[in-house]
Amino acid sequence: MLLNSFCNRYVGLNKNITQPWPYLPESFEPPEWKTTSPNWMQTYMLFITLMSNFVPLSLYFSIEMVVLAMRFFINHDLKMYDSYSNTRAAARSSTVTDLGQVEYVFSDKTGTLTQNVMRFKRCSVDGSVFGAPVFKSSKGVAKCSITNFHHISQLLSRQMPVIVEQERNSDQTEENSAFKQTREHLTFNREMFLRVMSLCHTVVVEKDFDVKDGEITSPRKGTESKSEFSSDISNSSKDGHSDDIETQIGKELHNDKAVGGAPRGFAYQAESPDEGALVEAASAEFDFQLLSRDSSGIRLCVGSSSIFSDEVVVERLKNGSLTEERLAADTASSEGKLGFGATPSMGVHEELWEVLAVNKFDSTRKRMSVLVRSPPELGSIPMLLCKGADSAMLDPSVVKDPSHIIIGGDADGQNIGNGGNIGADIAEDEFDKDSNLSLQSHLGEFAREGLRTLVLGVRILSESECADWLEEYQEAATSIKNRDELLSKAAISIETKLHIVGATAIEDKLQVGVPNTIDLLGKAGIKLWVLTGDKRETAKEIGYATKVLTEKMRNGLIEVAQASTDEVRTIMALAFLKLVKHAKLPDYQSAAISSETAKPMETFFFKFGKFRRRMKRAGRRFWHRYIKVLIWYCMCKSDLPDPDPVLMSIDEEERKEESILQVTERRRNVRNRAEKIVRDYLNTTEGMARCKSRLYFSSDDKIEVEDVELPSNGPDVFDKAQSARSLLKKRHPEEKKASREIEGLTKEQLEASCGSARDADDELV
């Protein structure tokens, strides 16, 4: 660039305009010589502008050589060699120059740290836990005792008591006149739990083009081939059992499932993996198979009988004489006081449920619901099926009986909701309360295992309630302005008086090697931030399992939920002051940073020592720079030593002292800022209402104690679970359910509880 600028400035410059061409014959006319040179700065900037986008080829070559040398050093660095696995570092990319600059890593949890493969693991229905616990091997995860659990398949093994014919009194009602022997069927809570799983979703059934025609991919064992099945049918016909042929065909088609429980040749497509996991579990594990979804409704293939096939139950639900709580309590009881009519065994059958409306999930409600109508053979009952987060479902304004919901986290478990189901039977109320308290205690257990939980609920509607709400829903759906707000308002208006039927727990397994990788990143000085949509309790346990959180962080972990900016800043300042008070940060204590609290003599000696060190350094500089050199010349010595190393050491001492004083000043400013944040917040109206105790100020307006604590925004799942367990123990002191440590379970005990080791959790085995 300089050469071009020089040539542009001086080539063709000549003050003698008559001089001919050099090295050419004189016959040529002289050129038009330039008598003045252009501005050199202007020329230089012109070439910078024109050639700034050009990079010389040698620069690329030089950079690649430097990167190659750095990769060589990385590959042969002994400090980056792992002797345990006999593995050395391998730089496979040319971005090695950026490795030393990485300080923070921001990551998502689902699909990044986890496999994004949701598995239905456990559930809580009728006060019992179904499914083996998920064992966490991380040291940071708190070990907890677990309640007794049943195998997941036992959710379908509910058998109603066999009641024989008996003489009836003359004053029996018409409803009790059909009091006959009942057949095996699910309890109300279990049936509705499975129906919410199989109906309350937006999953669609699509053709699976990856599966070859005629290929059966059912994971079930013992599925017979078509030829074997045909021979069975022919044998049944010969034996005179032709009436059971249709039932056998239905069972065979029901067992013919693809991977995930979808019909053969089809696959489930879900908006979220959680929905897909619930639908797949309902189909593969519990025989509530989703067949299709279209404008006519949702078609299911069900392998269990339904309570709604009883005309007496349907009639009483429609006229309001039978509630969900009463039905749940009686079907779960061993007495069966309601006196149902005969419930015929329906076998494997198809059902078409009409979908009247869908209230989609949003971040405000934290739940979704569908308004459906049961098939004609099940009474054509309008009902609302709802699922959502436990904080949104177990809300006093959502559940039917708030008195069974814990809203506080006191140890005695006395802080529960007000109200109650007026006119409810004592046995009905007791069962509903025990079921809800058990569910809340199980939610804490699921969260401690790092499982994603959802609470399921139902509401039986009358025809008038259904028609009125559908009118409100249609008006909101056709609105042009504020349609989303109106739809959310309509959803909130119907998502009330819910009867809670159970809770689900879904596992999202970690990727292989995630904890060790995160641990190595931490050792390299890289900070990892993980974003997750799980609730706080589940997020904490996953954090300990992945080693994003360590055991040392457990006591100092700060939780902030739904707080203002000033409150969050105050909470952080209080956490800092608490660490200072407990000598976790001794460098920030008043004795180490405050100069005002020092005694006059201490201040005098400190300043005198600082002045003495400064004068001593000045004298040493003068000696080595002037006096020593003069003496050396007077002694006529030629080998004068270089004074620069000594002078540099003196300068280094001065810089160290100044840095120490600057660090002290910075720590003093940090401490003063934290105290100011707390003081300013306590002087606001919000601070006066939120704080538990006032700070004590000295005469000079300095904080003397740092024991201010802001109340939390509500108890967490663990506190509610502990309160629920305390209440259950008080209500049933004679029925203390034994708890067992996971590590104490033997293989025989596990097989006895789970049916077989194969059915238990893989990590637990």
N, C-alpha and C positions, 0 to 999 in steps of 0.2 A: 504494500500500500504506500509506503514511503517512497519506493522507487518510482511508482506510477505518478505520485504527486510531484517528484523531482523532475521527471521527464515532461510532465504537462506544464511545468513552470519554466523550464530552461531550454527545452528543445524548440528550435526555431527562433530563438532570441538573438538579435543582432542589431546594434545601433547604426551600423553602416548599411544602409538600404540598397546601395549600388554594388555591393560585393556579389560576385557571381557564385554559381554553385561550386562547392568544393569537390575536387576529384572528377569534375566534368569539363568537357570542352567549353571554351569561352563563348562559343556561338550560342549557347543556351542563354536565354534571358534570365537575369537574376530573379530569385524568388521574392515573394512578398514577406520580407523579414518583419518580425515583431520587435518593436522598439521598447515596449514595456511588458513586464511580467505580471500575471494575475496575482490576486491576493492568495498567499500560501495557505492561510487558515481556511479560506473559503474552499479551496481545492481539496484540502485534507478532509474537511467535513463532507464534501460531495462524494468522495470515494468511500468514506465510512458508510454513508447512507446507501450507496449503490451495492457495496460488497458485504454488507453485514449479514446477509442471508447465506453467504457462501462459506462453507467449512472446508478447509483443506483436507485432502485425503490422508495426509500424514497424521492429522489429529485423530482420526478414527483408528488408524493403526496403532498409535501410541496408547490410546485408551484401552484397546483390546489387549495390548501387551501388559498393561498395568493390571487389568482384570484377570488375565491368565496367571500372572505372578501371585495375585491375592488368592486365587483358587488353589494354587499349588501350596501356599502356606497353610490354607485351611485344611487341605487334605492331609498334610503332614504335621498338623499341630497335635502334640502329645496330650495337651490339656483337653482336647475335644475327642479323645479316644475313650470308648466305653469298654473296659476290660471284662465286665460281666457278660456282655453279649459278643465280645470280640469284634466290635464294629467301630470303624473310624468315620470321621466326618467326610461327607462327599458333597462337594459344591457342584451341583448339576445345572446351575443357572448363572447367567452373567449379571444378576442383580445382587451379587454378594457385597457390592459397595454400599448397599442400603441396610445391611443387617445390623450394623452397629448403631444405626440411627433410629431403630424401632424402639419406642418406649411404651406405647399404649396399643392394645389390641381390643377392638370392639367387635363383639360376636353375638349372634342370635343363638338361642338354645335349641329350639325345635329344628331338626334337620341339619344342624351344624355340629352341636355337641351330642345330639341324640340321633337315633336312626330314623326317626319320623315314622316308625312302624308301631302303631298303637295296638295294645293287646288288652282285652278285657280280663282283669285279674280277679277282682273281688267285688262283693256287693253286700249291702246291709238291707235286709227285708224282714219284717215281723220281729224285730229285735234280735235277729241272729245274723252272724257273719258267714258268708259263703265264699269259699276260695282260700287257698293257702296264703300265708303272709309272704311278702317279698323281702328277702333277706338282703341287707346292705352290708357289704364287707368293708366299707371305708371306716377308718378309725375315727373320723370326725363326726360320723352319724351317731346320734345318741341311741344307746341300746335301750329298748323298752320292752316291757312285758306285754303279751298279747292275750286277748280273750280267746275262749274256745271257738273254734271255727268248724264249719261243715264243708264237705266237698262241694264243688260248684254245681255238680249234677243233682245234688240233693235239693236244689231249689224246686225241682219238679216232682219230688217224692212226697208231696203232702197228700195224705189220705184222710178223708173225712170219716168220722165215726160211723160204723154200721149200726143203724137204728132199726130194730125189728118192729114189725107191726104190733100194735098194742091197742087195748081198748081205750076209747076216747070218751071224755065226759060229754054230757049233753050240751054244755054251754061253750063248746069250742067254736072258734070263729071259722069262717069259710076258708081263711088262709091256712089255718092249721089242719083243716080236714084232709088235705093232701099230704099229710105227714107220713112219708114212706121211706123205704130203705134207700139211702143215697149211694151214689157211686163215687169212685175216686175222682177228684178234681182239685185244682189249685185253690188256695185261699184267695180272697179278694185282693189283698195287697200284692201277692205274688203274680196273679194274673194281670193286674193293672200295671205292675212294674214291667212285665214283659211286653205288654201292649204299648206302653210309652216308648220303650226301646225300639219297637218295630214300626211304630206309626208316627212318632213325634220327630220328624227329620225332613230333610230335603233331598234325600238320596234317590237317585234314579237308577233304573236297571237298563244296561246297554249291552248290545251284542259284543261278545269277546272274540275278536277276529284272530287272536293268538292261539285259540284252541281249535284243534282239528275237528271236523265233523265226526260225530259218533264217539268222540273220546270222552271218557268219564274220568273226571279229576277229583272225585269225591275223596276227602281225606279219611272217611270213615272206613273202618275195617269190617270185613264180613259182608260187603256189598256183593250180591250175587250177580252173575252175568245174565244176559237176556235169555240164553238157552236154558240155564238152570232155573230161572224164574218161570219160563214157559212150562218146563217139566213139572214144577211145583203146582202150577195152575191146573195142568192136566190131571195130576194126581189128586188134587183137591176135588176136581169134578167127578172123578171116578169114585171117590170116597163119599160123595153125596154132600160135600160142603160147598156147593156152588154159591151159597149166599155170602160166603166170605171172600169170594174172588175179587169183588170190587174193592173191598177193604185192603186186600193184599196189593192190588194194583196201586192204590193210593199211597200205601206205605212205601212201595218200591220207588214210585216217582218222587216221593218226599225225601227218600234217602239218596236219590241221585242228585248230588249237589257238586258244584264246582268248588274250587278253593275259595274260602271266604264265605261259604254258605249260599252263594247265589245259585240260581237254576243252572243246569248244565248248558254250557255254551254262552252264558251271560256273565256279566261282572257288575259289581256295584260301583257307582261313581258318586263320591260325596264331596261336598264343598270343604269339609274339614275332616282330618283323620279321626277325630273323636267320634263324629257321627258315624263314619264308616265302621269303626270298631264296635260300636253298640249294635248296629244293624247286623254285622257279621256274627257277633256273639249270640244275638237273639235267634238267628237262623241256624248256625252250626251247633250251638250248645243246647238251645232250649226249644228247637223245632217251631219257632215263630218266623217262618221264612217269607221274606219279601219277594213276591213274584213279579209284580209290575206296578207302574205308577203312571196314570194318564188322567185325562179330564174327568173320567167317571169316578176316580178315587184310587185308593191303594188296595191292591189285592194281596192277601196273605194266604199262606198254606200252613195251617196250624195242626199240631199233633196232639193237642190237649183239649179236654172238654171245657166249656165255659160256664161260669155261674149265670150269665145272662141268658142261657138257654132255658132257665127255670122261669116259667110265666109268672109265678107268684112273686119272685124277686123283682122282675121287670115291672110288674104292676105297682108294687109298693114303692119302688124307686121313682116311678113317674108321679104318683100321687103324693109323694113327700113323707109317707109314713115310715120309710126306711132310709137311713142316712148311710154315707160311706163309712163313718166310724162304727156304726152298729153292725154293718155287714162285715167289716174287717175283723171286728172283735169276735163275732159269732163264728165266722168261718175258720178262724184260728183257734177257737176254743174246742175242747174235747167234749163239750156238752151239746153244742148245737141247739140253742134254745129257740131260734127263730122258727124252726119247723118248716124247712123248705119243701117244695114239692119234689117229685122225682126228677132227677137230673140225668137224662139219657146220655150214654157214652157216645160222643160224636165221632170218635176216631180221627183219622187224618182227613181234613176237610179244608175247603177254600172259603175265604171270607172276603167280601168287598166292602170296605169302609169308605163312606163318602166324606170327602174333605170339604168342609164348608168355608174355612178361612185359615190362613197361616200368618201368625205374628212372628216375624223374623227376629233373630237375635240382634240386640244393639248394646252398646257399651254402657248405656244408662240403666236399662232394666237388668242386664246380665242374665237373660233367660230368653227362651223361645217357647212358643206354644202353638198348638193346632186345635181347631174346633172341628170335631168329626161327628159322624152319625153312624152308629153301629148297624150291621146288616139287618134285614127284616127278621131273619131267624134268631137274632139276638136282641130283638125288641125295638130296634130303631131308636135308640136312646141317644140324644145329643150330649156330648161330654167334651170337656176341655182337658187335653193332655199337655203337660208342661214339664220342662226340665231347665235347669240353670245352676248357677253357682250357689253354694250353700249360704253365702251372705245375702243373696237375693231371694232365695226360696224360703229360708228359715227366718223370715222377717215377720214381725207381729202384724203388719198390715197385709200380708199375703196369705198366711196360713189361716185355717178356719178357727183353730183354738190357740190363741197366743199364750195361754197359761202353761202350755207344754213346751214352750221354747225358751231356752236360756238366753238372756240378753245381757247378763253380767258375768264376770269372771272371778267371783269370790270363791274362796276355797271351800266354803260350806255349801255352795250351790244353791243359795237361797234367792238369788236375784233372777227371777224368771218373769215372763210376761204376765200382764194382768188379763182379766177376763175369764172366759170359760165357756164351755158348751152348755148353755142353759137347757135344762130338761133332759140332759143325757143320762143314760143309765150308769150306775156306779161301775159295773163291770166294763162297760164300754169305755168310760172315761179312764179307768185304771189301765186298760190295755193300750189305749191311744197314748197315754202319758208315758208308760213304760217303753212303748215302741219308739216314740220320738226321742226320749232321753237316751235310749240305747243307740239310736242312729247318730245322735250328736257325739256320743263317746266314740263310736266307730269312725266318724269323720276325722277325729284327732289321730286315731291309729293309722288311717289311710294316709293322712298328710305326713305323718312321721316316716312313713315308708317311701315318700316321694311320689305318690300316685296322684293322678289328676282326677278330681272328684266332681260328680254332678249329683244333684238332688232331684228326684222325680216326684211329681204330684199330679193329682186328677181332681176334677170337679164335675159332678153330675148336674146338668142343667135341665130346667123345665122348658117346655116348648115356648112359653111366653118370654122367658129370659133369653133364650136363644134367638128368637125373632127380633126382640128389641135390640140386642147387641149387634146382630147382623145388619140391621138398618143403620146403626151408628157406624159400623165398619165400612159399609158401602158408601156412606156419605163421606167418610174420611178418605177412602181409596179413590173416589172420583173428584176430590178437591184439587184445584189447580194451585192454590197458594197453601204453603205450609203443610203439604201432604204428609211428610215424614213426622212432623210433630203431632198431627192429628191421629195418624196411625199408632204412634207410640202411646198417646193418651187413651185411645180406644183399647189397646192391649192392656194397659195398666188397669183400666176399669173392669176388665173381665178376669184378670189374673189375681183374683182375690178368693178368699174362702177355700183355699186349696187343701186337699187331704194328702198328706205326704205318704207315699207308698214305699219309698226306699231310696238308696243312694248307690251309685256306681263308682268304681275305682279302676282307672285305666293306667297302664304302665307304658312309658315311652323309654325304651332301653337306650343306654349310652352307647356311643360309638366305641369300638375297641381301642383301648389305649388312651382314652381321653384324660383320665386322672393323672397318669404319669406324664403326659405331654404338658398339661397345665402346670404340674409341679416343676417340670424342667424350665418352662417359661418363667415361672416365678424366681427360680434360682438364677436365671440369666438377667434378672432385673426388669423384666417386662411385666407391666400391669395389665390385667385382663378384666374387661367389663363385659358382663353378660346380660342381655335383655331377654326377659321372659314374661309371658302373660299369665303365669300361674299365680295363685295366691301366695301370700308371704310365707306361710308355714311350709308349703310344698317347695317353694323356691329356695328357702333356707336349707332344707334337707338335701335338695339336689345340689346346692352349692357345696355342702360338705362332702357329698358323694363324688363330685367332680374335682374336689380340692381347690375350687375357686375360693372357698372359705376354709380356713384351717381351725384347728381346735383352739389355738391361741386367740382367735378372733371372737370366740363364743361369748366371753364376758363383756367385751367391748363393742359388740355389734349394736349398731344404732338402727332403729326402725322408725320410719316416718311414713304416715299414711294420711292422705287427704288433709294436708296442712297448708297454710298460707306461706308466702315467701318469708315473711318476718318470723313466723314460728319455726320454719325449717332452719333459718339462720340462727335463731336462738337455741334450738335443740343442739345444733352443732357446736355452738359456743359453750353451752353447758357441758357437753361431753368432753370438750377440751379442758374446761376448768375442773371437771371431776378427775380427769387423769392427772392434772397438776396437783390437786389436793391429796390424792392417794400416792404421791411420789412416783408415779409412772413416768412423769416428765420433770425430773428434778431441775433441769436447766431453766425451766420457766417459773420456778418458785420465786417468791418475793425475795428471799435471802440471796438468790443468785443474780437477780437482775435489777433489783431496786436499789438506787443510790440514796433515795430520800429517807429510807428507814435506817440507814447507817448512822452510827454515833458520830459526833463531831470529830473526835480523835481519829476514828477509823477513816473518815473522809479526808482529814488532814494528811495522814500517813499515805493514803492512796494517791493523792495528788502530789505529795512530795516524792514518792517513789516514781511516779510517772515523769516528773520533772528531772529527777536524778538520772533515770535511764536515757532520757533525751539528751541531757548534757554529756553523759558518758559516751554516747554514740557520736556526738559532735566532736568531742575531743579525740576519739579514735580516728575519725575521718581526717581531722587536721594533722594528726601525727603521721599517718600512713601516706597522706597526699603531699605534705610539705616538709615536715621536720625530718622524717626518716630519709627522704630523698636528699635533703640538704646535707645531712650528716654523711650520707654515702658518698656524695661528691667531695666533701671535705676530706674524707679518708682515701680519696683517689682510687676508689674501686670501680672497675668497669662493668662488672656483672651485677647491675642494679636489678633487684627482683621486681616483678610486675605487681603493682599495688591493686590492680583491678579485682582479683579474686577476694581479697580481704574487704575491699569496699563493697563488693556485691554481697558478701555475707552480712555486712552491717545493714545494708539496705533491706535484705531479706528479713532480718530481725525486726526492723521497723515495720515492714509490711505485715508480719505476723501479729505484732501487737495491735496494729490498727485494725486488722481483720477481726481479732478477738473482741475489741471494743465495738466494732460494727455489728458483729453477731449478737453481742449483749444488747445493743441498742435495738436491733431488729426483734429479738425475743421480747424485750420490754414493750415494744410497739404492738406485737401480736397479743400479748397478755392484756394490754390496755384496751385494744380493740374488742377482744372477747368480752371484757367486763362492760364496755360501753354498749355492745349489742344487747346484752342481757338487761342492763339498766334501762335502755331506751324502750325495750319491749315491755318491761314491767310497768312503765309509765303510761302505756296505752290502755285503752278500754279492753281490748282483746286480751292483753297480758294480765290485767287484774282479774279477769274472769277465768282465765285458763290456769294460772299458776296455783300450786297447792300451798306454798308458803312464801312469805316475803323475804327479800334479802335484808341483811342488816348492814347499814352504812355507818362508816365512821364520820367524824366531824369534817374530814377533808373529802367526803363523797367518794371514798374508795371501798370496794367490796372486801369485806373481811371474811365471809364464809360463802361457799359455793354449793349450797345444799338445796337450791331451787330445783324442783322437778315439775315438769308439765305433765298433766294427765294424758294417758293414751287415748286414741280415738275409738276405743272399745276393745274388749278382750279378743284375743286371737282364738284360733280353733283349738289349740292345746288347753287354754284356760277353760273354754266352754266344755271340752271333753272331760277335764278333771272335775268340773262342777257337776256334769251329768253323772259321772261315776259315783260321786259323793251322794247325790240324791238317790240313785238306784240302791246304794248300800243302805241308806236310811229307810227307804221304802220296803226293802226286802232283806232285812238283816239275816234271816234264816236261809236265804238262797244266795250266799256269796259264791259267785262263779270263780272257779280257780283260774288264775292267770299263770302262764308259763313263759319262761324265757325261750327265745327262738334257739339259742345255742344249746339249750338243755333238751331239745327234742331229739330222740333217737330215731333211727330209721323205722323201727317197728311202730313207734308212736305216730310217726308221720304217715305211714301207710294206713294205720288204723283210723286216722283223722281224715285222710285224703282219699281213701279207697285203694290207692296204690302209689308208689313213688313216682310212677310215670305221670300221674295226674297232678302232682304237686309242682310248685314253682321250680324251674330248673336250677336257679342259683341256690334255693333253699336246700335241695337235695345235694 
